[in-house]
């Protein structure tokens, strides 16, 4: 029975070059195998099926005329079904162009490795979940100013509230531990429901402490959602495409954060209408339902759970690796968190930007950063993580410091450079958190490293605020905090292993090898 889905038909010149090309097995976007060859009255018919590739169903039929007569045509028909949840509208057209041979099979939008239908399904679902996580993790920061004005809260109390909500990471850590015992899928689905449901409670806040309490519970569920997403992506993607997957998920996160920003228009309807933005969280329950219906357990966790010698207690973390990654996460966020948090204040107070100008600046500078994500992810997978980090990270930090020191074209140019390079570094830095720990405690380690990063961010925000209040310029303040990124660069270059082109099992000998293609 022929597979359902889309069909592409092309007719080619009946010459020797096209006969050899069209009549041979394809090895580009997919790997084919010949399944049938029959003689017809007019020539020959060849049928190919997918050996390895992203399609749920696939069949290519080639009708070759008996001789090359210059008049008849070679007819190629390809019928396929591709299941990319939520983002099929984006990837469908280029895939169709590749199938019809109108576009080269390898480009910025394709992973370096061949991927199978399960991996395509998982990344699509995780991208939608990343949008949910980013929205949940952004909404309080975007609305806290409206809430404090409504409730008559001081700036000091506002800062304390931000620290309390960040400290709520402790409520996310149990999810990290449980995911290593009962599975990634079950925990991901649970937090995908809990995160928007708890966040929605902010709409009913009768006072500011209630709002802070609800977000101290809701935001950690969004954080848990984010780090479990990262673990699933690392465990499901092939060895040369893990950083690529992180870059794709980061772009989806940007869309989710953008939904949070756009929802701020609801806060202008009337006094107290900022509460409506929290009700927007309900849309992410649709994603949670889809995850519950279609997301499979990772094949690596399933293999680990099936081991007859699986220990009854969680194995001890590799203390050296954990200390290294936790230190890097802490030191890096000492700089990153304040640079992000104080950007709008700097633009408003020092460069006299209006609210509209700040919004335009964010769009024009932030949008090109997506280029950095894709290029950085591909470079990290092809040429190595450490090479990218050792160059792009320090240059991006210098660009951020310059952006906090100059106005005019310098501000725009340095901000753009910092955004592109910082985004390029992100996939390489983030993927390390999941690569350097075995399946049995990968999620737990990732959760703890994330907590270390948030603690570093709290410290950086506190120090930056005090330095600025003491009369330090923004540029000087960022220069001091940049010492943290210097520590990060040195540790990565001197102590991090190169993980590109290596299976997770080679990096973590505790795990049994698993073949994701044939499993």
Rosetta blueprint (number, residue, H / E / L):
1 X L
2 X L
3 X L
4 X L
5 X L
6 X E
7 X E
8 X E
9 X E
10 X E
11 X E
12 X E
13 X E
14 X L
15 X L
16 X H
17 X H
18 X H
19 X H
20 X H
21 X H
22 X H
23 X L
24 X L
25 X L
26 X L
27 X E
28 X L
29 X L
30 X L
31 X E
32 X E
33 X E
34 X E
35 X E
36 X E
37 X E
38 X E
39 X E
40 X E
41 X L
42 X L
43 X E
44 X E
45 X E
46 X E
47 X E
48 X E
49 X E
50 X E
51 X E
52 X E
53 X L
54 X L
55 X L
56 X L
57 X E
58 X E
59 X E
60 X E
61 X E
62 X E
63 X E
64 X E
65 X E
66 X L
67 X L
68 X L
69 X L
70 X L
71 X L
72 X L
73 X E
74 X E
75 X E
76 X E
77 X E
78 X E
79 X E
80 X E
81 X E
82 X L
83 X L
84 X L
85 X L
86 X L
87 X L
88 X H
89 X H
90 X H
91 X H
92 X H
93 X H
94 X H
95 X H
96 X H
97 X H
98 X H
99 X H
100 X L
101 X L
102 X L
103 X L
104 X L
105 X L
106 X L
107 X L
108 X L
109 X L
110 X L
111 X L
112 X L
113 X L
114 X L
115 X L
116 X L
117 X H
118 X H
119 X H
120 X H
121 X H
122 X H
123 X H
124 X H
125 X H
126 X H
127 X H
128 X H
129 X H
130 X H
131 X H
132 X H
133 X H
134 X H
135 X H
136 X H
137 X H
138 X H
139 X H
140 X H
141 X H
142 X H
143 X H
144 X H
145 X H
146 X H
147 X H
148 X H
149 X H
150 X H
151 X H
152 X L
153 X L
154 X L
155 X H
156 X H
157 X H
158 X H
159 X H
160 X H
161 X H
162 X H
163 X H
164 X H
165 X H
166 X H
167 X H
168 X L
169 X L
170 X H
171 X H
172 X H
173 X H
174 X H
175 X H
176 X H
177 X H
178 X H
179 X H
180 X H
181 X H
182 X H
183 X L
184 X H
185 X H
186 X H
187 X H
188 X H
189 X H
190 X H
191 X H
192 X H
193 X H
194 X H
195 X H
196 X H
197 X H
198 X H
199 X H
200 X H
201 X H
202 X H
203 X H
204 X H
205 X L
206 X L
207 X L
208 X H
209 X H
210 X H
211 X H
212 X H
213 X H
214 X H
215 X H
216 X H
217 X H
218 X H
219 X H
220 X H
221 X H
222 X H
223 X H
224 X H
225 X H
226 X H
227 X H
228 X H
229 X H
230 X H
231 X H
232 X H
233 X H
234 X H
235 X H
236 X H
237 X L
238 X L
239 X L
240 X L
241 X L
242 X H
243 X H
244 X H
245 X H
246 X H
247 X H
248 X H
249 X H
250 X H
251 X H
252 X H
253 X H
254 X H
255 X H
256 X H
257 X H
258 X H
259 X H
260 X H
261 X H
262 X H
263 X H
264 X H
265 X H
266 X H
267 X H
268 X H
269 X L
270 X L
271 X L
272 X L
273 X L
274 X L
275 X H
276 X H
277 X H
278 X H
279 X H
280 X H
281 X H
282 X H
283 X H
284 X H
285 X H
286 X H
287 X H
288 X H
289 X H
290 X H
291 X H
292 X H
293 X H
294 X H
295 X L
296 X L
297 X L
298 X L
299 X H
300 X H
301 X H
302 X H
303 X H
304 X H
305 X H
306 X L
307 X L
308 X L
309 X L
310 X L
311 X L
312 X L
313 X L
314 X L
315 X L
316 X L
317 X L
318 X L
319 X H
320 X H
321 X H
322 X H
323 X H
324 X H
325 X H
326 X H
327 X H
328 X H
329 X H
330 X H
331 X H
332 X H
333 X H
334 X H
335 X H
336 X H
337 X H
338 X H
339 X H
340 X H
341 X H
342 X L
343 X H
344 X H
345 X H
346 X H
347 X H
348 X H
349 X H
350 X L
351 X L
352 X L
353 X L
354 X L
355 X H
356 X H
357 X H
358 X H
359 X H
360 X H
361 X H
362 X H
363 X H
364 X H
365 X H
366 X H
367 X L
368 X L
369 X H
370 X H
371 X H
372 X H
373 X H
374 X H
375 X H
376 X H
377 X H
378 X H
379 X H
380 X H
381 X H
382 X H
383 X H
384 X L
385 X H
386 X H
387 X H
388 X H
389 X H
390 X H
391 X H
392 X H
393 X H
394 X H
395 X H
396 X H
397 X H
398 X H
399 X H
400 X H
401 X H
402 X H
403 X H
404 X L
405 X L
406 X L
407 X L
408 X H
409 X H
410 X H
411 X H
412 X H
413 X H
414 X H
415 X H
416 X H
417 X H
418 X H
419 X H
420 X H
421 X H
422 X H
423 X H
424 X H
425 X H
426 X H
427 X H
428 X H
429 X H
430 X H
431 X H
432 X H
433 X H
434 X H
435 X H
436 X L
437 X L
438 X L
439 X H
440 X H
441 X H
442 X H
443 X H
444 X H
445 X H
446 X H
447 X H
448 X H
449 X H
450 X H
451 X H
452 X H
453 X H
454 X H
455 X H
456 X H
457 X H
458 X H
459 X H
460 X H
461 X H
462 X H
463 X H
464 X H
465 X H
466 X H
467 X H
468 X H
469 X H
470 X L
471 X L
472 X L
473 X L
474 X H
475 X H
476 X H
477 X H
478 X H
479 X H
480 X H
481 X H
482 X L
483 X H
484 X H
485 X H
486 X H
487 X H
488 X H
489 X H
490 X H
491 X H
492 X H
493 X H
494 X H
495 X H
496 X L
497 X L
498 X L
499 X L
500 X L
501 X L
502 X L
503 X L
504 X H
505 X H
506 X H
507 X H
508 X L
509 X L
510 X L
511 X L
512 X L
513 X L
514 X L
515 X L
516 X L
517 X L
518 X L
519 X L
